[in-house]
Amino acid sequence: MASQSQSQSRSQSQSQSKSTNYGNYQHYLGPNHAPGSPPAIHVRDLRLGVITALGVDFKGRRCLDVGCNDGSVSTQIVFTKQAFDYEASDVVGVDIDPNLVHKAEHLYSLKASRVRPPAHSSAPTIDYYPMSAVLRHGRIPASVSAAPHWPSVRFVAADWVLSTDPALAGPYHVILVLSVIKWIHLEHLDEGLVRFFRKCSTSLASGGYLILEPQNWDSYQKAVRPNAAPHFAKNLERLKYRPETSFTKLLRDEGLNLCATSDQLRRPITIYCKS
């Protein structure tokens, strides 16, 4: 019995290690949730409030969420308690982990199934139908639009830095990169970081916004662990660029200028605009 238990423990450890090779943690929303409370997908993400307060308007915009994880941010851009108060018209979420993309599709399907469509002059009502109704009658498939007026929401499993998938092609009005830039940097090194920034610039429409939630260098060092992505240790030693001192210049070189920043939350939000 002890041998079987040890085998199961090793299997779970290996599975967990494999699943977080790229920072693709399950149910990860980062440190910028409400202080004193755990992150939750049914609670409005505080970062979206900060972003809109800094002047970014999602209404009618085409948005890309890089490293979308379980789709909570992508879904909230469309579904919020005050109906479509963000009102993004087209949202694409991309994550390197197919399991997380599946979870994102599941979340979107669940939220879409609980919306009451607009009637006459009334707006759609979010979370109108109870969970019991969804369980009884089934959910709207993630691949099916609920109605002609419905925003387009898609999730794709891919490494966006390397992807040539036309389904991910811009132009976008807003690109969200929330708590993921560290993992891109550690995986693709300085050259890959520049390539990523260049792709963000070429994928943005004129006047579009790149929204970063960068991790600090101390966070990079904590990401190096023997039980997950062991190649990060060697990659970390090769990095010359630092988030605190290098990113703004690198982005400016790609035609993206810093236009707003906020330290309101525990991790900063920085917004770059394509002129």
N, C-alpha and C positions, 0 to 999 in steps of 0.2 A: 504493500500500500504506500509505504514511504517513497519507494522508487517511482510509482505512478504519480504521486503528488509532486515530486521534484521535476518529473518530465513535463507535467502540465505547467508548472511554474516557469520552466525554461521556455516552453512554447509560447506562453503569454508574454514573457519578457522579449523574446525575439520578434513576436508580432507587433508589440508596442514600439520596439526600436525601429523596425521596418516602416511602421506607419508614420513616424515623425522624422524621417530622414531629411525632409525639406521644411521642417517647422509646421507641418500640416497636422496640428493637434486637433483632436476631436473636441467640438464645442468651444473652440477658442475665440474669445472676443477681446483679448488683450486686457491691459490694466485700466483702460479708460471707461470702465463702467462706473455706476454710482458708488461713491465711497461707502464702505461698510456693508455692501450687499454684493452677492455673487452675480456674475453676468448671466443674463437670461435672454433667450430669443424673443420672448413675448414682451419685453420691456424696451421701449424706444432707446435706440443707441444714442448716448450723449454726444458722440462725435458728430452726428448729423446735425444736431442743434448748433454746435460750434461752427460747423462748416457753413450753414446757412446764415448764421450771424455775421460771418466774415464776408458775406456778399455773394456766395455761390447759389444760384437759383437752379433747381433741378427741373422746374416746370417745362415740359415740352422738349426736354433734352435727351440726347442719346448718351448713355453712360456705360462705362466699362469698369467692372470691379475686379481688379487683379488680385489673386489670392483670396477668392471670395469665401473660402472655408465652407461652412454649412449654409451659406446663402442668406444669413440673417440681415446683413446690411443691404444686399441687393433687393431682398424682398421688402424691407422697410421703405426703400425709396418709392415703392409702388403702393404698399399696403400700410396705412397708418390710421390711427383712431379717428382723426379728423378727415376721413375719406382720403382723396388723393391730394393731400396738402403739399406733398413734394411733386407729384404729378410728372414724374419722368415718363417719357413716351416710349423709350426703348432701353432695356437694361440687359447687358451681357455680363454674366459672371463666369470667370475662368479660374480653375484651380488645378494644380498638378496631380491631385489625388482623386481618382475616379470615385472612391467611396464617399468623399466629401461632396462631390458633384451630385451623386445620387441623393445624399441627404438634403442638398439644396433644392433639388427638384421635388423631393418629398415635402419640404417646408412650403415651397411655392404652391404646390398642388393643394396642400391643406388650407393655406390662407385664401387661395382663390375660391375654394369650395365654400367658404364661410361668408363670402361677400354677397349682399343683396344687390342685384343690378339696379341702375337708376330707373326711376319711373317718372315720366313726364318731366317736371322741372327739378325733381329731387336728385341729390347726388348719390353715388353708391354708398352703401353702409358696410363698413368693415366689421368683421366678427359678428355679423348679424345672426347667421345660422349657428345653433349650438353644435358642439362636438357630437352629441347624440344623433343629430340629423345627418352629419357627415358619415358616421359609422353605419347608420341605417341605409342611407341611399348611395353611399360611395362618394369618391372624390373626383374632381375634374383632373384628367391627366395633365401632367406638366407640359406636354407637347401641344396641348389644345388651347386655343384662346377661348376665354369664357364668353366673349361677345365681340362684335365688330369694334366697339369703342375701347376694347381692352388694350392696355399697354403690352408691348412685346417683351417677354422675359425669357431668356435662354441661359442655360448653363452648359459649359464645355470643359471637358477634362483635357488640359494641355499645359505645357510649359510655354507661357506667352512670350518669353524672351526668344525662344527658338521657333515658335510656331509660324507656319506660313498658311494656316487655315484661313480661307477667305471669309468664313463665318465670323472670324474675329477681326476682320479688317475695319478700319475707321472709315470716315472720320467720326470721332466722338467729341461731344461738347465737354464731357467731364470724364476723367480717368481717376479712379480711386485706388490708392496703394496704401492700405491701412495695415500697419504692423507686419509687413511682409518684405520690406526692402532689405532687411538684414539677411534673410534666407536667400534672396536672389543674389546678393553680393557674395555671400559665403560659397554659394554653389557655382556661380559663373565668374567669380574673381573681378578685378578692376575692369578688365576688358569687357566682361559681360555686363557690368553695371553701366558703363558708358553706352554699350549697345542698347540696353534697356531704356536709358534716358533718351537716346536718339529715337528709338521706336515710339516712345511716348509722344515725343515732339511731332514726328511725322504722322502719328495716328490721331492727333488732335486737330480739330477745326480751328481756323483763325479765331482768336479770342477765347479759345477753350481753356479749361482749368485742369492742371495736374495737382491732385491732393495727396500729400504724403503724410504719413504718421511714422516718422523714422525712429528706429531704436538707436540708443546711444552705444558708444564703443564698449562700455562695460557689459551691455547686453550681448554684444557679439562674443565677448570672452566667455560669458556664461553658457553660450550655445555649444561650446566645445565640450562634449561629454564622450567618454569611452563607449557608452552603450547605445549611442545614436549618431549616425553620420560621422564615423571616425575620420573621414578625409577632411572634415572641417578644420581640424587642428593644423594640418599642413597648409590648407588654404588661407587660414587666418594669418599665418606668418608671411604670406605673399602679398597681403593687402597693403596698399599705400594710402588709399583714399579713406577718409574718416567722415562719418556723417556730420559731425559738429563743424568741420572746417572745409570740407571739399565739395559737398553736394551742391551748394548754391552756385558755385563757379561752374561746375560741370554742367548743370542745367542751363545756366546762362549761355554757355558755349553752344548749347543745342537750341537756343532761341526761346528758352523758358525763363521768365523773370519772376523773382519773388515779389508777390503782390500783397500777401497777408500772412500773418502767423499768430498763433494763440498758444499760451502756456496755461490756459484755464484748467486743463486736465493734467493728469500725471505724466502723460506722454504728449509732446508738442504736436500741433497740427500746423503744417506749412502748406501754403497754396501758391502755385506757380501758374502764370498766365502766358499763353502763347500770343505774341504780339501779331 
